[in-house]
Amino acid sequence: MPALKLIALAGLISIVAAQQWGPVCEGNPTNEIRGCDKYGCGNFGAPRKGSKETHHGVDVICSDGSQVLAPFDGFITKVNIYIHGRQYEGVEIRGERFCVKLLPVRIAVHIKAGRVRKGAVIGRMLNMQQEFPGIISHLHVENCDHTDPTPNLRPGKIVPPLPLPQLKWAAVCQNNPSNAIRRCDIYGCGYYGAPRKNGKGRHVGVDVKCHDGATVFAPFSGQLSGPIRPFHNGNAIDDGIKIEGGGFCVKLLCIKPDTYRGYVRKGQRIGKMLPMQQVFPGIISHIHVENCDRSDPTFHLTNGQQDQQDQQGQGT
């Protein structure tokens, strides 16, 4: 009887072991999972900005250019992956019990199709930093049936996430609790990517409505530095500050800071809005909010409302 129990136990162990996938990225032997950064979080079911849907996969940390490995024995059945209607360079691998998609991956020339063994090099991680500066570079690992692949990737450890209160920024201007965004006026529009300079440029920030003279607050906790001169001409609104902390770095322009140095808490007063009407009569007065890497800050401002009328102009 003891011998039979040992045989049964050995069989159970082999089944459990068979369910554990190998590492999918060179340099990450435990399939550590991306935590939260300014673009979102890497765990299964994480919310996705600008969408009511959740994350259908798991983001395994992988440095740009690293070798990508097959997590289990199987066959490559696809080399271009469609997710949410968009095509990505990637691979679909089907095995006896599993089917998974890995992206973004540049597939090795010699392995476009056919059988792969667990641990075999199947390609290289593409340059994610080029498209998403500052993100935690990662492989998106998604089961073909949209179930959670985390149990198979274990013992992956989730990177400690940013404190949840930091993911949503505080109001940056007095009397604008939802960070409502400047709509279009005679000078242009306030949303990210709006045309600038007669259509030859694009707005690399977001204009949060703020009355001249209103109190300005820190959107998150961090270290101040400055001054920043957006116009370089010494006009009445040629001032601003940078705040960096908690994984974020942002410039707030057209404000008069109380100080240019020191640490501030989320929601703390940091200055006041300068007289924008004096420089641009009739404009919707606003704070220009710009991520230091020029990515879109709209998601973290969260409740900003925008009226994207089709107008062009100058503005900050």
NUFI-827525 format. One record per atom (N, C-alpha, C): x, y, z. Coordinates in pm, whole numbers, plus 50000, padded with zeros to 5 digits. Layout:
N
XYZ/...
This chain:
316
500824987750000/500005000050000/500855012850000/501895013750086/502755025650082/503355027749944/503755016749878/504355017949745/503355023649646/502085019149656/501055024249566/500815039149591/500845043149720/500665057349752/501775065849694/503005060449700/504145067749645/504015069349495/503555058549428/503365059249283/502305069549248/501195069449324/500115079149299/500595093349323/501375095249431/501895108449462/502845113249353/503685104249305/504615107849198/503865111949072/502765104749044/501965108248927/501335121848941/500835124949063/500225137949089/501245149149073/502455146949126/503515157049115/503855159548969/503915148948889/504265150648748/503205158448674/501915156548711/500825163948647/500925178748681/501165181648811/501275195548854/502455202348786/503595194948781/504785200648718/504545203548571/503755194848505/503495196748363/502705209448338/501955214048439/501145226048422/501965238848438/503175237648493/504015249348513/504775252448385/504625264648334/505325268648214/506755272748248/507585272148147/508935277148163/508965292348150/510125298548176/510245313048158/510005316848013/509385328447992/509095332947855/510065343647808/510915348647899/511845359247860/513205357047924/514235358547844/515605358047892/515795368448003/516415364248113/516675373448223/515555374448324/514455367148304/513335367148398/512925352648423/513755345248498/513525330848514/512265327248591/511715336648669/510515333748748/509265340148690/509355345148565/508195351448501/507575362448589/508435371048642/507915382048723/506975390648640/505885394748704/504825401948635/504965416948657/504745424348550/504765438948557/503765443748662/504215453048746/503295459348841/502575470748773/502405481948843/501725493548787/502745504248750/502545510648637/503305522348598/502315532648546/502805543248486/501905554048446/500965550148333/501225538648267/500355534248159/499285524348207/499465518848325/498515508948375/499215497948452/498515486748474/499045475548553/499055462848469/499935453448506/500165441648424/499435429148466/498695429648576/498015417548623/496765414548541/496345402148543/495135397948473/493925405148532/493075410748446/491875417648491/492075432148527/493295437448510/493545451548541/492725460548449/492255472148499/491505481248413/492385486948304/491775490448193/492485496548082/491925510348055/492825520248045/492385534048031/491625536147900/490595544447910/489805547547792/488925536147747/488765525847831/487975514247791/487275508447912/486095502647889/485365495847995/485865481548012/486715476947920/487235463447926/488395462548025/488725450148062/489855447748150/490945440148074/492095438848138/493255432348078/492995417448064/493095412247942/492785398247915/494015389247923/495145394947962/496365387047970/497175390848092/498445386948090/499395390148196/500645395648130/501205406348186/502395412548130/503625407748206/504435399648141/505645394248202/506815403548168/507525408148269/508625417648250/509655412048153/510035420248055/510995415847953/511675428147894/512985428947909/513725440447857/513705440347705/513645452347646/513665453547501/514885446347444/514665438447339/515755431347274/516075417747333/515435414047444/515725401147508/515185389547424/515795377947442/515315365947375/513995361447437/513075357247352/511775352147397/511785336947383/511265330247485/511345315647493/509955309347490/509885297247437/508625289847436/508305285047577/507095287847628/506765283847765/506455268947780/506135262247668/505815247947672/506025242147533/506015228847524/506125222147394/504865224947312/505035227447184/503865229647101/504215233046959/503235238346887/503395242246748/503055256946732/503845264146652/503525278046620/502435277946513/501305284046546/500155283846455/499865297546393/500385308246454/500215321746398/501455329946430/501775339446339/502925348146363/502535362946362/501305366046336/500785379646350/499495378746429/499405386346537/498305384846632/497385396946625/496085394346619/495095405046624/494485405446764/494565417246828/493935419346958/493195432646951/491905432346983/491055444346978/491125451046841/491175442846736/491145448146600/492455453546549/493535452346627/494835457546585/495825446146569/496645446846465/497625436346440/498945439446508/499515429346574/500805430646641/501745419746591/503045422646594/504025412046572/504025403346696/503815390646676/503755381546789/503625367346741/503305358446833/503235344346800/502145337646882/501495328046821/500545319446891/501125305446895/501175299547014/501705285947031/500595277147086/500385265747021/499395255947068/500115243147107/499805238547228/500355226047276/499255216047303/499615205147368/498635194647394/497505199547485/497855208547579/496855213147676/496685228247678/497575235447610/497575249947621/497555256547483/497085268947482/497195277547365/497415291747416/498515298047373/498865311147427/499385320247317/499165333347337/499695343647246/500745351647320/501885354147254/502965362247310/503225373947217/503255386147271/503545397847189/504005409347279/504785419047225/505285420147088/506595412347072/506645403746973/507805395146951/508185395446803/509455397446774/509975395746639/510415381246627/509655373246551/509895358946543/511195356146469/511965346546520/513205342446455/512895336946316/513755340246219/513515336546079/513365321446063/514145313746137/514165299246117/512985292246185/512105299846250/511085293346331/509695298946302/509455302746177/508175308746138/507005299246158/507245286346153/506185276646174/506825263746222/505985254646268/506485241646308/506575240046458/507185229146499/507215225246638/508295232846715/507975236346840/508965242446929/508955234947062/510105234647126/510245228147255/510245238547366/509785234547482/509805243247599/511215248447623/511345261747634/512635267947658/513395271847533/512885267947415/513565271347290/513395286347260/514435292447202/514355306547162/513465307547039/512425315847047/511515317246934/511565331246871/512265340546935/512355353946878/512935363746979/512725376646951/513225387247040/512125397247073/512225402447193/511315412947239/511545425647158/510465431847112/510565444147035/510805456247127/511055467747066/511395479847141/510145486847193/509705483147312/508485488847370/508695503247416/509925506447460/510195520047508/510025530447398/510215526347274/510075535647163/508635540547149/507685531647176/506275535347163/505675540147294/506175534747407/505645538447539/506805541947632/507365553947618/508535557647700/508235556847849/509115550047923/508965549148067/508135537548116/507525529948025/506735518248066/507675507348116/507155498048197/507915486048232/507805476648113/508885475248036/508835467047915/508415452747951/507575446947865/506995433947901/506475426547779/506335413547797/505625405047702/504185403747747/503265406147656/501855403647685/501595388847660/501185381747764/500925367347757/499425365247774/498785360147671/497325358947673/496885344947629/496125338247714/495545325447675/494555327447561/494515318047469/493635319347353/492165319947393/491825313947508/490435314247554/490185325447655/491155334647670/491055346447758/490985343047906/491325330647944/491415327448086/492735332548142/492865332248274/494035337948341/495235328448331/496355332948269/497535324348259/498445324948382/498095333248481/498985335048596/499365321948665/498415312648691/498805300248760/499855292248684/499855293148552/500845285748473/502195292848468/502175305948484/503415313748483/504115313548618/503425309648725/504015309548858/505275301048860/506235304448949/506135313749062/506495328149029/505815334348935/506045348448907/505645357049025/506385367549049/506085376949157/505705390249098/504625396049147/504175408949097/505065420049151/505505428949062/506295440549104/505435449149196/505975453949309/505165462349398/504535473849321/503215475249327/502535485649249/502705499349311/502395509549231/502345522949285/501205523749385/501315532149487/500195533749579/498955537849501/497825531249528/496625533749450/496215548449445/496325556149555/495935570149545/496725577949442/497945573349408/498765580449312/498305578249168/497555567349143/497155564349007/496185574848953/495385580549041/494465591249002/494975604249062/495245614048976/495785626649024/494695635049091/495135643749179/494225653149244/493895664649148/492875672349184/492545684349108/493725693949114/494055700249000/495215709248997/494815723849011/493515726849004/493095740849013/491855742449100/491855752849179/490705756549262/489445757749176/488335752549227/487035753249160/486955745049031/487885735649013/487815726348900/488125712348953/487225706649035/487515693949103/487665682049010/487115682848888/487195671548795/488285673348690/489135683648707/490175686548607/489595687848467/488475695048457/487835697148327/488825703648231/488845698748109/489825703048010/489265714247923/490115723747892/489745734947805/489195729747672/488035734847635/487485731547503/488165740447399/487615741147281/488215749347176/487755763947186/488665773147164/488355787347160/489065793547040/489135806647033/489715813146915/491215810446900/491845805447006/493285802847001/493625788146974/492655779346990/492915765146970/492135756647069/492555744047084/491865734447169/492825729047275/492255724347386/493075720447499/493365705747515/492815697347428/493025682947445/494395678747392/494855667347438/496165662147396/496155658947247/497175663547176/497285660947033/496575671046945/495965681347004/495275691546924/496265698746833/495815703346715/496725710346623/497305722946686/498555725846652/499235737946696/500005743946579/500265756946587/501105764046490/500625761746347/499385765546323/498795764546189/498805750346134/498625740746225/498535726846183/499855719746167/500975726646189/502305720646170/502825713646295/502145715446406/502565709046530/501375703246604/501645696146713/500595690146793/500785693946940/499665695047010/499685698347152/500225686447230/501295688447304/501935677347375/501555677147523/500495684247558/500005684147695/498495684747697/497945687947813/496505689647831/496285702747905/495315710747860/495025723647922/493855722048020/494155722748149/493125721548252/492605735448286/491305737348275/490705750448297/491025755848436/491395768748440/491765774948568/491655790048554/490835796248637/490655810748631/491935817948675/492185829248613/493345837348651/493305840248801/494425838148868/494525840849011/494085829449101/493545818549044/493065807349125/494245799749187/493965793049298/494985785049367/495275772349287/496555768749281/497005756849208/497515746549308/497185733649283/497525722849375/498405712349307/499145704949389/499985694049338/499095682249299/499245676949176/498415665549134/498795652449203/500045651449249/500525639649321/501685644049410/502095635349499/503215638449588/504525637349512/505435646749539/506715646149469/507615657849500/508725658249427/509755668449446/509585679449341/509675691949386/509555703349295/510915707049237/510885712349114/512075718449056/511635728948954/512465738748933/512115749548841/513045761348861/512725772748800/511505775348721/511585769748579/510415768848515/510315765148374/509705776948301/510335781148192/509875792748113/509335787847979/508015785947965/507475780347841/507595789547720/507585802747741/507605812047628/508995818247605/509815818147707/511175823647699/511185838347657/510135845647697/510095859847660/509745868847779/509565862847896/509295870748015/507915876848021/506955871847942/505605877547949/504935873848082/503695878148098/503015876948228/502715862648269/502815852948177/502525839048212/503715829848185/504885835748172/506085828048138/506745822148263/506025812848327/506545806748448/505885793048467/506515784548544/505965771348570/506915763248656/506535750548676/507295742048767/507185727548724/508145719448768/508115705048744/507935697748877/507105687148876/506915678548993/507255664248951/508065657549032/508455643849001/508355635249125/507625623949113/507485614949226/506485603949198/506635592449265/505685581449253/505565575849114/506625576849034/506585571748897/506095581848796/505775594048839/505285604348749/506265616048743/506215623148632/506965635648616/506125644648527/505755656448577/504855665148504/505285679648518/505005687548414/505235701948417/503885708948424/503785718648513/502605727248523/503045741248481/502485746148371/502935758748312/501865769548322/502335781848317/501485793848329/500975795648472/501775791248569/501435793348709/502615800348778/502305806848890/503345812948973/503525804149096/504605796149101/504805787249216/505095794949344/504655789249456/505025794949586/506515793049612/507045781949562/508475778949573/508855769649459/510135769649424/510605760949315/511335748549367/511425747049496/512165735849553/511375729749668/511705717149700/511105710749815/510145699549777/509645692749879/508735681549861/507315686149893/506355681849810/504955685449832/504095672849833/502975673749903/502025662749910/500915664749806/500335653749765/499205654049673/498105662949729/497625672649648/496565681649690/497035694049764/498345695049789/498885706649861/498965718749768/498705730649821/498845742949743/500305744549701/500505747949571/501875750149523/502035763749454/500915771149437/501035784149373/499695789449328/499715798549229/498475804149176/498575805849025/497415806148962/497325807948817/497715822248780/498535823548675/498955836748627/497885843048537/497975856148508/496935863248431/496995860348281/496415849148240/496475845048100/495695854548009/494605860448061/493815869647979/494635881847936/495625885148013/496475896547981/497305893947855/497645881247833/498475877447717/497605872747600/496545865147630/495655859847527/494215863747560/493795876047529/492435880447564/491365871447502/490425866947584/489325858647535/489595843747537/490815839647568/491125825347576/490455819347698/490235806247699/489795799447820/491035797547906/491135804948014/492335804248098/492545790048148/493815786048151/494105772048182/495545770048228/495745758948299/497095754148331/497475744048224/498645745848165/499145735948070/499825724848150/499295712548139/499805700948212/500485691848111/501795689948128/502575682448029/503455672048097/503285659348061/504185649048111/505605651748060/506585649048144/507975651848107/508415644047984/507815632247961/508155624347842/507205627147727/506335637147745/505395641647643/504315631347608/504105621547695/502995612347677/501705618947725/500585612547701/499275618447729/498925617547878/498705628847948/498345628348090/496845627448116/496025626648011/494565627148028/494055616448122/494585604148110/494095593048191/494235595948340/495375601548380/495605603948522/494845616148573/494515625148483/493645636248522/492205631348538/491895619848478/490695611748497/489385618148456/488965628248528/487615633248506/487565645448414/488655648548346/488665660148257/487645658548145/486915668948119/485945669048009/486515677547897/486325673347774/486875681047664/485875681847550/485885693147485/485025695647370/485945697147250/486145686147175/487135686047070/486565691846941/486345704846941/485905711346820/487075712046723/486775712746597/487825712446496/488335726446469/489155731546564/489745744646546/491235743646568/491985752446506/493415752746522/493825765846587/495045766046640/495505778446699/496825777046767/497125786646853/498395786946922/498215781647063/498305790347163/498175785647300/499425778347344/499415773847471/500575766947525/500525752147493/
